[in-house]
Amino acid sequence: MDYILVKGNGSILITAPHIVKTNRHYTTKTKIHEAENNIKKILMKLYKKLGRKRCTIMTWDKDKIEHIIPEDPNYTKNLDTSLWFKHLKKIKKQISSCVLHIDLHGMKNKSSYYDIEIGINALKKSNLKLYKKLKPIIIQEFDKLDIKYSLYGKFGGSGEGLPHKTVTDKGILLGFNSIQLELEEDIRKRLVKDRKFFNKFTNILKNIHKELLLTCVFKTRKNRKRKRKKRTKKKK
């Protein structure tokens, strides 16, 4: 049985791996990671607001997975057996090559000094040039929320140096521009109940994606020019 829910075909990809309990397989033990409150509600609200042409979402199908506890997609040791990696590969074939991938997570209020942690390490390590381009835009946009946030918190979004791959690691491997967002409990409640705050948050994602698209267009034009030059040289 397939336990994954995928909707939409837009190039803002939003994943949510912790809407149900999951198993984290460590070296010496297995630990249950509890479901994160309000993440599914936020995911579905974002999908409705952005629309299926602009947004793709991927998460667990709660109706189908009701009686099992699956492997935590953020603690994958073997990509060959990863259901999430398999589905991300399918999504890669169906949507634009210029993908902003947001991996949504929930953290406890006491887990961090910050209200939101922006895990951008995987993107930074894979594409430093793009990271430098997007970083000021991310800061400019998240400043609009008037909350405490950080790009350098404890949740970096990458499993590099550890025996597992995160969802953002998987996205980067497939060529997505992946960022992990950790939302503390009070922020999640606000996103569910406060329409103005939710709309600001949605616009942040749209504006970061808009900047990413401009970068992709510039890169495509540059590549075309290089190809033309190569063809001209060959003719000579």
MARBA-3410 file (N, C-alpha, C, O; in Angstrom, 1 decimal):
236
0.8,-1.2,0.0,0.0,0.0,0.0,0.9,1.3,0.0,1.9,1.3,0.6 ~ 0.4,2.3,-0.7,1.2,3.6,-0.8,0.6,4.5,0.3,-0.6,4.8,0.3 ~ 1.5,4.9,1.2,1.1,5.7,2.3,1.3,7.2,2.1,1.2,8.0,3.1 ~ 1.7,7.6,0.9,2.1,9.0,0.7,1.0,9.8,-0.1,0.3,9.3,-1.0 ~ 0.7,11.0,0.4,-0.3,11.9,-0.2,0.5,13.0,-1.0,1.3,13.7,-0.4
0.2,13.1,-2.3,0.8,14.2,-3.1,-0.3,14.9,-3.8,-1.2,14.3,-4.4 ~ -0.3,16.2,-3.8,-1.3,17.1,-4.5,-0.6,18.2,-5.1,0.4,18.8,-4.6 ~ -1.2,18.6,-6.3,-0.7,19.8,-7.0,0.4,19.5,-8.0,1.0,18.4,-8.0 ~ 0.8,20.5,-8.8,1.9,20.4,-9.7,2.7,21.7,-9.9,3.3,22.0,-10.9 ~ 2.7,22.5,-8.8,3.5,23.8,-8.8,4.9,23.6,-8.4,5.3,22.6,-7.8
5.7,24.7,-8.6,7.1,24.6,-8.3,7.5,25.1,-6.9,8.7,25.2,-6.5 ~ 6.5,25.4,-6.1,6.7,25.6,-4.6,6.3,24.2,-4.0,5.1,24.0,-3.9 ~ 7.3,23.5,-3.7,7.1,22.1,-3.1,7.1,22.2,-1.6,8.1,22.7,-1.0 ~ 6.1,21.8,-0.9,6.0,21.9,0.6,5.8,20.5,1.1,4.8,19.8,0.8 ~ 6.8,20.0,1.9,6.7,18.7,2.5,6.5,18.8,4.0,6.9,19.7,4.6
5.8,17.7,4.6,5.5,17.7,6.0,5.6,16.3,6.5,4.7,15.5,6.5 ~ 6.8,15.9,7.0,7.0,14.5,7.3,6.5,14.1,8.7,6.5,12.9,9.0 ~ 6.1,15.0,9.6,5.8,14.7,10.9,4.4,15.0,11.3,4.1,15.5,12.4 ~ 3.4,14.7,10.4,2.0,14.9,10.8,1.5,13.6,11.5,0.4,13.7,12.0 ~ 2.3,12.6,11.5,1.9,11.3,12.2,3.2,10.9,13.1,4.2,11.5,12.9
3.0,10.0,14.0,4.1,9.4,14.7,5.0,8.7,13.8,4.6,8.1,12.8 ~ 6.3,8.8,14.0,7.3,8.1,13.1,8.4,7.5,14.0,8.6,7.8,15.1 ~ 9.0,6.4,13.4,10.1,5.7,14.0,11.5,6.3,13.6,11.7,6.5,12.5 ~ 12.3,6.7,14.6,13.6,7.1,14.4,14.6,6.0,14.8,14.7,5.6,15.9 ~ 15.3,5.4,13.7,16.2,4.3,14.0,17.6,4.8,14.2,18.3,5.2,13.3
18.0,4.9,15.5,19.4,5.3,15.8,20.3,4.1,15.8,19.8,3.0,15.5 ~ 21.6,4.3,16.1,22.5,3.2,16.0,22.2,2.1,17.0,22.2,0.9,16.7 ~ 21.8,2.4,18.2,21.6,1.5,19.3,20.1,1.3,19.7,19.8,0.4,20.5 ~ 19.2,2.2,19.2,17.9,2.2,19.7,16.9,2.8,18.6,17.3,3.4,17.7 ~ 15.6,2.5,18.8,14.6,3.1,18.0,13.7,4.0,18.9,13.3,3.6,20.0
13.5,5.2,18.4,12.7,6.2,19.2,11.5,6.7,18.5,11.6,6.9,17.3 ~ 10.4,6.8,19.2,9.1,7.3,18.5,9.2,8.8,18.6,9.4,9.4,19.6 ~ 9.0,9.4,17.4,8.9,10.9,17.3,7.4,11.2,17.2,6.7,10.8,16.2 ~ 6.9,12.0,18.1,5.4,12.3,18.1,5.0,13.2,17.0,5.8,13.9,16.4 ~ 3.7,13.1,16.6,3.2,14.0,15.5,3.3,15.4,16.0,3.1,15.7,17.2
3.5,16.3,15.1,3.6,17.8,15.4,2.3,18.5,15.1,1.8,18.5,14.0 ~ 1.8,19.1,16.2,0.5,19.7,16.1,0.4,20.8,15.1,1.3,21.6,14.9 ~ -0.7,20.9,14.4,-1.1,21.9,13.5,-0.3,22.0,12.1,-0.6,22.8,11.3 ~ 0.7,21.1,12.0,1.5,21.2,10.8,0.6,20.8,9.5,0.7,21.4,8.5 ~ -0.2,19.8,9.7,-1.1,19.4,8.6,-2.1,20.5,8.2,-2.3,20.8,7.0
-2.6,21.2,9.2,-3.6,22.3,9.0,-2.9,23.4,8.2,-3.4,24.0,7.3 ~ -1.6,23.7,8.6,-0.9,24.8,7.9,-0.6,24.4,6.5,-0.7,25.2,5.6 ~ -0.2,23.1,6.3,0.2,22.6,5.0,-1.0,22.7,4.0,-0.9,23.2,2.9 ~ -2.2,22.3,4.5,-3.4,22.3,3.7,-3.9,23.8,3.4,-4.4,24.1,2.3 ~ -3.7,24.6,4.4,-4.0,26.1,4.2,-3.1,26.7,3.1,-3.6,27.5,2.3
-1.8,26.4,3.2,-0.9,26.9,2.2,-1.2,26.4,0.8,-1.1,27.1,-0.2 ~ -1.6,25.1,0.7,-2.0,24.5,-0.6,-3.2,25.3,-1.2,-3.2,25.6,-2.3 ~ -4.2,25.5,-0.3,-5.4,26.2,-0.7,-5.1,27.6,-1.2,-5.6,28.1,-2.2 ~ -4.2,28.3,-0.4,-3.9,29.7,-0.7,-3.1,29.9,-1.9,-3.3,30.7,-2.8 ~ -2.1,29.0,-2.1,-1.1,29.1,-3.2,-1.7,28.6,-4.5,-1.5,29.1,-5.6
-2.6,27.5,-4.3,-3.2,26.9,-5.5,-2.3,25.8,-6.1,-1.1,25.8,-6.0 ~ -3.0,24.8,-6.7,-2.3,23.6,-7.2,-1.4,23.9,-8.4,-0.4,23.2,-8.6 ~ -1.6,25.0,-9.1,-0.7,25.4,-10.2,0.6,26.0,-9.7,1.7,25.9,-10.4 ~ 0.6,26.5,-8.5,1.8,27.2,-8.0,2.5,26.3,-7.0,3.7,26.4,-6.7 ~ 1.7,25.4,-6.4,2.2,24.6,-5.2,2.0,23.1,-5.4,1.0,22.6,-5.9
3.0,22.3,-4.9,2.8,20.9,-4.7,3.1,20.5,-3.2,4.0,21.1,-2.6 ~ 2.2,19.7,-2.7,2.5,19.3,-1.3,2.7,17.7,-1.2,2.1,17.0,-2.1 ~ 3.4,17.3,-0.2,3.7,15.9,0.0,3.8,15.6,1.5,4.5,16.3,2.2 ~ 3.0,14.7,1.9,2.9,14.3,3.3,2.4,12.8,3.4,2.2,12.2,2.4 ~ 2.2,12.4,4.6,1.6,11.1,4.8,0.1,11.1,4.6,-0.6,12.1,4.9
-0.4,10.1,4.0,-1.9,9.9,3.9,-2.4,9.3,5.2,-2.3,8.1,5.4 ~ -2.9,10.1,6.0,-3.3,9.7,7.4,-4.3,8.6,7.5,-4.3,7.8,8.4 ~ -5.2,8.6,6.5,-6.2,7.5,6.5,-5.6,6.1,6.2,-6.0,5.1,6.8 ~ -4.6,6.1,5.3,-4.0,4.8,5.0,-2.9,4.4,6.0,-2.7,3.2,6.1 ~ -2.4,5.3,6.7,-1.2,5.0,7.6,-1.7,4.9,9.1,-0.8,4.8,10.0
-3.0,4.9,9.3,-3.6,5.0,10.6,-3.0,3.9,11.6,-2.9,4.2,12.8 ~ -2.8,2.7,11.1,-2.5,1.6,12.0,-1.0,1.2,12.1,-0.6,0.2,12.7 ~ -0.1,2.0,11.4,1.3,1.7,11.5,2.1,3.0,11.9,1.6,4.1,11.7 ~ 3.3,2.7,12.3,4.3,3.8,12.6,5.4,3.7,11.6,6.3,2.8,11.8 ~ 5.5,4.6,10.6,6.5,4.5,9.6,7.8,5.0,10.0,8.0,5.6,11.0
8.8,4.7,9.2,10.2,5.3,9.4,10.1,6.8,9.2,9.5,7.3,8.3 ~ 10.9,7.5,10.1,10.9,9.0,10.0,11.7,9.4,8.7,12.9,9.0,8.6 ~ 11.1,10.1,7.8,11.8,10.5,6.6,12.9,11.4,6.8,13.8,11.6,5.9 ~ 13.0,12.0,8.0,14.1,12.9,8.3,15.3,12.2,8.9,16.3,12.8,9.2 ~ 15.1,10.8,9.1,16.2,10.0,9.6,16.4,8.8,8.7,16.4,7.6,9.2
16.6,9.0,7.4,16.8,7.9,6.4,18.2,7.5,6.3,19.1,8.3,6.0 ~ 18.4,6.2,6.5,19.8,5.7,6.4,20.0,5.1,5.0,21.2,5.1,4.5 ~ 19.0,4.5,4.4,19.1,3.9,3.1,18.1,4.5,2.1,16.9,4.3,2.2 ~ 18.7,5.3,1.2,17.8,6.0,0.2,17.1,5.0,-0.7,16.0,5.3,-1.2 ~ 17.7,3.8,-1.0,17.1,2.8,-1.9,15.8,2.3,-1.4,14.9,1.9,-2.2
15.6,2.3,0.0,14.4,1.8,0.5,13.5,2.9,1.0,12.4,2.6,1.7 ~ 13.8,4.1,0.8,13.1,5.3,1.3,11.9,5.6,0.4,12.0,5.9,-0.7 ~ 10.7,5.4,1.0,9.4,5.7,0.3,9.3,7.2,0.0,8.9,7.5,-1.1 ~ 9.8,8.0,0.8,9.8,9.5,0.6,10.7,9.9,-0.6,10.4,10.7,-1.4 ~ 11.9,9.3,-0.6,12.9,9.6,-1.7,12.3,9.1,-3.0,12.4,9.8,-4.1
11.6,8.0,-3.0,11.0,7.4,-4.2,9.9,8.4,-4.8,9.9,8.7,-6.0 ~ 9.1,9.0,-3.9,8.1,9.9,-4.3,8.6,11.3,-4.7,8.1,11.9,-5.6 ~ 9.7,11.7,-4.0,10.3,13.0,-4.4,10.9,12.9,-5.8,10.9,13.8,-6.6 ~ 11.4,11.7,-6.2,11.9,11.5,-7.5,10.8,11.6,-8.6,11.0,12.1,-9.7 ~ 9.6,11.0,-8.2,8.5,11.1,-9.1,8.1,12.6,-9.3,7.8,13.0,-10.4
8.0,13.3,-8.2,7.7,14.7,-8.3,8.7,15.5,-9.1,8.2,16.4,-9.9 ~ 9.9,15.2,-9.0,11.0,15.9,-9.8,10.6,15.8,-11.3,10.9,16.7,-12.1 ~ 10.1,14.7,-11.8,9.8,14.5,-13.2,8.5,15.2,-13.6,8.3,15.5,-14.8 ~ 7.7,15.6,-12.7,6.4,16.2,-13.0,6.4,17.7,-12.9,5.5,18.4,-13.5 ~ 7.3,18.3,-12.1,7.2,19.8,-11.9,8.5,20.5,-12.5,9.4,19.9,-12.9
8.4,21.8,-12.4,9.5,22.7,-13.0,10.9,22.3,-12.4,11.0,21.8,-11.3 ~ 11.9,22.6,-13.1,13.3,22.4,-12.7,13.7,23.4,-11.7,14.7,23.2,-11.0 ~ 12.9,24.5,-11.5,13.3,25.6,-10.6,12.4,25.5,-9.4,11.4,26.2,-9.3 ~ 12.7,24.6,-8.4,11.8,24.3,-7.3,12.3,24.9,-6.0,13.4,24.7,-5.6 ~ 11.4,25.6,-5.4,11.6,26.0,-4.0,11.0,25.0,-3.1,9.8,24.8,-3.1
11.8,24.2,-2.4,11.3,23.1,-1.5,11.3,23.6,-0.1,12.4,23.8,0.5 ~ 10.2,23.7,0.6,10.1,24.0,2.0,9.7,22.8,2.7,8.6,22.2,2.5 ~ 10.5,22.3,3.7,10.2,21.2,4.5,9.7,21.7,5.9,10.5,22.2,6.7 ~ 8.4,21.5,6.1,7.8,22.1,7.3,7.9,21.2,8.6,7.6,20.0,8.5 ~ 8.3,21.8,9.7,8.5,21.0,10.9,7.9,21.9,12.1,7.8,23.1,12.0
7.6,21.2,13.2,7.2,21.9,14.4,8.2,21.6,15.5,8.5,20.4,15.7 ~ 8.6,22.6,16.2,9.4,22.4,17.4,8.7,23.0,18.7,7.8,23.8,18.6 ~ 9.1,22.5,19.8,8.5,22.9,21.1,8.9,24.4,21.4,10.0,24.8,20.9 ~ 8.1,25.1,22.1,8.5,26.5,22.5,9.8,26.5,23.2,10.6,27.5,23.0 ~ 10.1,25.5,24.0,11.3,25.5,24.8,12.6,25.0,24.0,13.7,25.0,24.5
12.3,24.5,22.8,13.4,23.9,22.0,14.4,24.9,21.5,15.6,24.6,21.3 ~ 14.0,26.2,21.4,14.8,27.2,20.8,14.5,28.6,21.3,13.3,28.8,21.7 ~ 15.4,29.5,21.3,15.2,30.9,21.6,14.3,31.5,20.6,13.6,32.5,20.8 ~ 14.4,31.0,19.3,13.7,31.6,18.2,12.3,31.0,18.0,12.0,29.9,18.4 ~ 11.5,31.9,17.3,10.1,31.4,17.0,10.1,30.6,15.7,9.3,29.6,15.6
11.0,30.9,14.8,11.2,30.1,13.6,12.7,29.9,13.3,13.5,30.9,13.4 ~ 13.1,28.7,13.0,14.4,28.4,12.6,14.4,28.0,11.2,13.7,27.2,10.7 ~ 15.3,28.7,10.4,15.3,28.5,8.9,16.6,27.6,8.7,17.7,28.1,8.7 ~ 16.4,26.3,8.4,17.5,25.4,8.2,17.9,25.4,6.7,17.3,24.8,5.9 ~ 19.0,26.1,6.5,19.4,26.4,5.1,20.8,25.7,4.8,21.4,26.0,3.8
21.3,24.9,5.8,22.7,24.3,5.7,22.8,23.5,4.4,23.9,23.5,3.8 ~ 21.8,22.7,4.1,21.9,21.8,3.0,22.1,22.5,1.7,22.9,22.2,0.8 ~ 21.3,23.6,1.6,21.4,24.5,0.4,22.7,25.2,0.3,23.3,25.3,-0.8 ~ 23.1,25.7,1.4,24.4,26.4,1.5,25.6,25.6,1.1,26.5,26.0,0.3 ~ 25.6,24.3,1.5,26.7,23.4,1.2,26.6,22.9,-0.3,27.7,22.6,-0.8
25.4,22.9,-0.8,25.3,22.4,-2.2,25.5,23.5,-3.2,25.9,23.2,-4.3 ~ 25.1,24.7,-2.9,25.1,25.8,-3.8,25.4,27.2,-3.1,24.4,27.9,-2.8 ~ 26.6,27.4,-2.8,27.0,28.6,-2.0,26.6,29.9,-2.7,26.2,30.9,-2.1 ~ 26.7,29.9,-4.0,26.4,31.1,-4.8,24.9,31.4,-4.7,24.6,32.6,-4.5 ~ 24.1,30.4,-4.8,22.6,30.6,-4.7,22.3,31.0,-3.3,21.4,31.9,-3.0
22.9,30.4,-2.3,22.7,30.7,-0.9,23.0,32.2,-0.6,22.2,32.9,0.0 ~ 24.1,32.7,-1.2,24.4,34.1,-1.0,23.4,35.1,-1.7,23.2,36.2,-1.2 ~ 22.8,34.6,-2.8,21.8,35.4,-3.5,20.5,35.4,-2.7,19.9,36.5,-2.7 ~ 20.1,34.3,-2.2,18.8,34.2,-1.5,18.8,34.7,-0.1,17.8,35.1,0.4 ~ 20.0,34.6,0.6,20.0,34.9,2.0,19.5,36.3,2.3,18.6,36.4,3.2
19.9,37.4,1.6,19.3,38.7,1.9,17.8,38.8,1.7,17.1,39.6,2.3 ~ 17.3,38.1,0.7,15.9,38.1,0.4,15.1,37.4,1.5,14.1,37.8,2.0 ~ 15.7,36.2,2.0,15.1,35.5,3.1,15.0,36.4,4.3,14.0,36.4,5.0 ~ 16.1,37.1,4.6,16.1,38.0,5.8,15.1,39.2,5.6,14.3,39.5,6.5 ~ 15.1,39.7,4.5,14.2,40.8,4.2,12.7,40.4,4.3,11.9,41.2,4.9
12.4,39.2,3.9,11.0,38.7,3.9,10.6,38.3,5.4,9.6,38.7,5.8 ~ 11.5,37.6,6.1,11.1,37.1,7.4,11.1,38.3,8.4,10.4,38.2,9.5 ~ 11.8,39.4,8.1,11.7,40.6,9.0,10.3,41.1,9.0,9.9,41.7,10.0 ~ 9.5,40.9,8.0,8.1,41.4,7.9,7.2,40.7,8.9,6.2,41.3,9.3 ~ 7.6,39.6,9.5,6.7,38.9,10.4,6.8,39.5,11.8,6.0,39.2,12.7
7.9,40.2,12.1,8.1,40.8,13.4,8.2,39.8,14.5,7.5,39.9,15.5 ~ 9.0,38.7,14.3,9.2,37.7,15.2,10.7,37.4,15.4,11.5,38.0,14.6 ~ 11.0,36.5,16.3,12.5,36.1,16.4,12.7,34.9,15.5,12.0,33.9,15.6 ~ 13.7,35.0,14.6,14.0,33.9,13.7,15.5,33.9,13.5,16.2,34.8,13.8 ~ 16.0,32.7,13.0,17.4,32.6,12.7,17.7,31.7,11.6,17.0,30.7,11.4
18.8,32.0,10.8,19.3,31.0,9.8,20.4,30.2,10.4,21.0,29.3,9.7 ~ 20.7,30.4,11.7,21.9,29.7,12.3,21.5,29.1,13.6,22.3,29.0,14.6 ~ 20.3,28.5,13.7,19.8,27.9,14.9,20.3,26.5,15.0,21.2,26.0,14.3 ~ 19.7,25.7,16.0,20.1,24.3,16.2,19.6,23.4,15.1,20.1,22.3,15.0 ~ 18.5,23.7,14.4,17.9,22.9,13.4,18.4,23.4,12.0,17.7,24.2,11.4
19.5,22.8,11.6,20.2,23.3,10.4,19.6,22.8,9.1,19.9,23.3,8.0 ~ 18.8,21.7,9.2,18.2,21.1,8.0,19.0,20.1,7.3,18.5,19.6,6.3 ~ 20.2,19.8,7.7,21.0,18.8,7.0,21.5,17.7,8.0,21.8,18.0,9.1 ~ 21.6,16.5,7.5,22.2,15.4,8.3,23.6,15.1,7.9,24.1,14.1,8.2 ~ 24.3,16.1,7.3,25.7,15.9,6.9,26.5,15.6,8.1,26.5,16.3,9.1
27.4,14.6,7.9,28.2,14.1,9.0,27.6,13.1,10.0,28.2,12.6,10.9 ~ 26.3,12.9,9.7,25.5,11.9,10.5,25.2,10.7,9.6,25.2,10.8,8.4 ~ 24.7,9.6,10.2,24.5,8.4,9.4,23.1,8.4,8.7,22.6,7.4,8.3 ~ 22.4,9.6,8.7,21.1,9.7,8.1,21.0,10.9,7.2,21.7,11.8,7.3 ~ 20.0,10.8,6.3,19.7,11.9,5.4,18.3,12.5,5.8,17.4,11.8,6.1
18.3,13.9,5.8,17.0,14.6,6.1,16.2,14.7,4.8,16.6,14.3,3.8 ~ 15.0,15.2,5.0,14.1,15.5,3.8,14.8,16.6,2.9,14.7,16.5,1.7 ~ 15.4,17.6,3.5,16.0,18.6,2.7,17.3,18.0,2.0,17.5,18.4,0.9 ~ 18.0,17.1,2.7,19.1,16.5,2.0,18.6,15.7,0.7,19.3,15.8,-0.3 ~ 17.5,15.1,0.9,16.9,14.3,-0.3,16.6,15.3,-1.4,16.8,15.0,-2.6
16.0,16.4,-1.0,15.6,17.4,-2.0,16.8,18.0,-2.8,16.8,18.1,-4.0 ~ 17.8,18.3,-2.0,19.1,18.8,-2.6,19.7,17.8,-3.6,20.1,18.1,-4.7 ~ 19.7,16.5,-3.2,20.2,15.4,-4.1,19.5,15.4,-5.4,20.0,15.0,-6.4 ~ 18.2,15.8,-5.4,17.4,15.7,-6.6,17.3,17.0,-7.4,16.6,17.2,-8.4 ~ 18.1,18.0,-6.9,18.2,19.3,-7.6,17.2,20.3,-7.1,17.1,21.4,-7.8
16.5,20.1,-6.1,15.6,21.1,-5.5,16.4,22.1,-4.7,17.5,21.8,-4.3 ~ 15.8,23.3,-4.5,16.4,24.3,-3.6,15.7,24.2,-2.3,14.6,24.8,-2.0 ~ 16.2,23.4,-1.4,15.5,22.9,-0.2,15.9,23.7,1.1,17.1,23.9,1.4 ~ 14.9,24.0,1.8,15.0,24.8,3.1,14.1,24.1,4.1,12.9,23.8,3.8 ~ 14.6,23.9,5.3,13.8,23.4,6.4,13.3,24.5,7.3,14.1,25.3,7.7
12.0,24.5,7.6,11.4,25.5,8.5,10.9,24.9,9.7,10.0,24.0,9.7 ~ 11.5,25.3,10.8,11.0,24.8,12.2,10.2,25.9,12.8,10.6,27.0,13.1 ~ 8.9,25.6,13.1,7.9,26.5,13.6,7.6,26.1,15.1,7.2,25.0,15.3 ~ 7.8,27.0,16.0,7.5,26.7,17.4,6.0,26.7,17.6,5.2,27.2,16.7 ~ 5.5,26.1,18.7,4.1,25.9,18.9,3.2,27.1,18.8,2.1,27.1,18.2
3.6,28.2,19.4,2.8,29.4,19.3,2.7,30.0,17.9,1.6,30.5,17.5 ~ 3.7,29.9,17.1,3.7,30.3,15.7,2.7,29.5,14.9,2.0,30.0,14.1 ~ 2.7,28.2,15.2,1.8,27.3,14.5,0.4,27.7,14.8,-0.5,27.7,13.9 ~ 0.1,28.0,16.0,-1.3,28.4,16.4,-1.7,29.7,15.7,-2.8,29.8,15.2 ~ -0.7,30.6,15.6,-1.0,31.9,14.9,-1.3,31.7,13.5,-2.2,32.3,12.9
-0.5,30.8,12.8,-0.7,30.5,11.4,-2.1,29.9,11.1,-2.6,30.1,10.1 ~ -2.6,29.1,12.1,-3.9,28.5,11.9,-5.0,29.5,12.2,-6.0,29.5,11.5 ~ -4.8,30.4,13.2,-5.9,31.2,13.7,-5.9,32.7,13.2,-6.9,33.3,13.1 ~ -4.7,33.2,12.9,-4.5,34.6,12.6,-4.4,34.7,11.0,-3.3,34.5,10.5 ~ -5.5,35.2,10.4,-5.5,35.2,8.9,-4.4,36.2,8.4,-3.7,35.9,7.4
-4.3,37.4,9.0,-3.3,38.3,8.5,-1.9,37.8,8.6,-1.1,38.0,7.7 ~ -1.6,37.2,9.7,-0.2,36.6,9.9,0.0,35.5,8.9,1.1,35.4,8.4 ~ -1.0,34.6,8.7,-0.9,33.5,7.7,-0.6,34.1,6.3,0.2,33.6,5.6 ~ -1.3,35.1,6.0,-1.2,35.7,4.6,0.2,36.3,4.4,0.8,36.2,3.4 ~ 0.8,36.9,5.5,2.1,37.4,5.5,3.1,36.3,5.2,4.1,36.4,4.4
2.9,35.2,6.0,3.8,34.0,5.8,3.7,33.4,4.4,4.8,33.1,3.8 ~ 2.5,33.3,3.9,2.4,32.8,2.5,3.1,33.7,1.5,3.7,33.2,0.6 ~ 2.9,35.0,1.7,3.6,36.0,0.8,5.1,35.9,0.8,5.8,36.1,-0.2 ~ 5.6,35.6,2.0,7.1,35.4,2.2,7.6,34.2,1.2,8.5,34.4,0.5 ~ 6.8,33.1,1.3,7.2,32.0,0.4,7.1,32.4,-1.1,8.0,32.0,-1.9
6.1,33.1,-1.4,5.9,33.5,-2.8,7.0,34.4,-3.3,7.5,34.3,-4.4 ~ 7.4,35.4,-2.4,8.5,36.3,-2.8,9.8,35.7,-2.9,10.6,36.0,-3.7 ~ 10.1,34.7,-2.0,11.4,34.0,-2.1,11.4,33.2,-3.4,12.4,33.1,-4.1 ~ 10.3,32.5,-3.7,10.2,31.8,-4.9,10.3,32.6,-6.2,11.0,32.3,-7.1 ~ 9.8,33.8,-6.1,9.9,34.8,-7.2,11.3,35.1,-7.5,11.8,35.2,-8.6
12.1,35.4,-6.4,13.5,35.7,-6.5,14.3,34.5,-7.1,15.2,34.6,-7.9 ~ 13.9,33.3,-6.7,14.5,32.1,-7.2,14.3,31.9,-8.6,15.2,31.5,-9.4 ~ 13.1,32.2,-9.1,12.7,32.1,-10.5,13.6,33.0,-11.4,14.0,32.6,-12.4 ~ 13.8,34.2,-10.9,14.6,35.2,-11.6,16.1,34.7,-11.7,16.7,34.8,-12.8 ~ 16.6,34.0,-10.7,17.9,33.4,-10.7,18.0,32.3,-11.7,18.9,32.2,-12.5
16.9,31.5,-11.7,16.9,30.4,-12.7,16.8,30.8,-14.1,17.4,30.3,-15.0 ~ 16.0,31.9,-14.4,15.9,32.5,-15.7,17.2,33.0,-16.2,17.7,32.7,-17.3 ~ 17.9,33.7,-15.3,19.3,34.3,-15.6,20.2,33.1,-16.0,21.0,33.2,-16.9 ~ 20.2,32.1,-15.1,21.1,30.9,-15.3,20.8,30.2,-16.7,21.7,29.8,-17.4 ~ 19.5,30.1,-17.0,19.1,29.5,-18.3,19.6,30.3,-19.5,20.2,29.7,-20.4
19.5,31.6,-19.4,20.0,32.4,-20.5,21.5,32.3,-20.6,22.0,32.3,-21.7 ~ 22.2,32.3,-19.5,23.6,32.2,-19.5,24.1,30.9,-20.2,25.0,30.9,-21.0 ~ 23.4,29.8,-19.8,23.7,28.5,-20.4,23.5,28.5,-21.9,24.2,27.9,-22.7 ~ 22.4,29.1,-22.3,22.1,29.2,-23.8,23.2,29.9,-24.5,23.6,29.5,-25.6 ~ 23.6,31.0,-23.9,24.7,31.8,-24.6,26.0,31.0,-24.7,26.7,31.0,-25.8
26.3,30.2,-23.7,27.5,29.3,-23.7,27.3,28.3,-24.8,28.3,28.0,-25.5 ~ 26.2,27.7,-24.9,25.9,26.7,-26.0,26.1,27.3,-27.4,26.6,26.7,-28.3 ~ 25.5,28.5,-27.6,25.7,29.2,-28.9,27.1,29.5,-29.2,27.5,29.3,-30.4 ~ 27.9,29.9,-28.2,29.3,30.1,-28.4,30.0,28.9,-28.9,30.9,28.9,-29.8 ~ 29.7,27.8,-28.2,30.3,26.5,-28.5,30.0,26.1,-30.0,30.9,25.6,-30.7
28.7,26.2,-30.3,28.3,25.9,-31.7,29.0,26.8,-32.7,29.5,26.2,-33.8 ~ 29.2,28.1,-32.4,29.9,29.0,-33.3,31.3,28.6,-33.5,31.9,28.6,-34.7 ~ 32.0,28.2,-32.4,33.4,27.8,-32.5,33.6,26.5,-33.3,34.5,26.4,-34.1 ~ 32.6,25.6,-33.2,32.7,24.3,-33.9,32.5,24.6,-35.4,33.2,23.9,-36.3 ~ 31.7,25.5,-35.8,31.4,25.9,-37.2,32.7,26.5,-37.9,33.0,26.2,-39.0
33.4,27.3,-37.0,34.6,27.9,-37.5,35.7,26.8,-37.7,36.8,27.1,-38.1
END
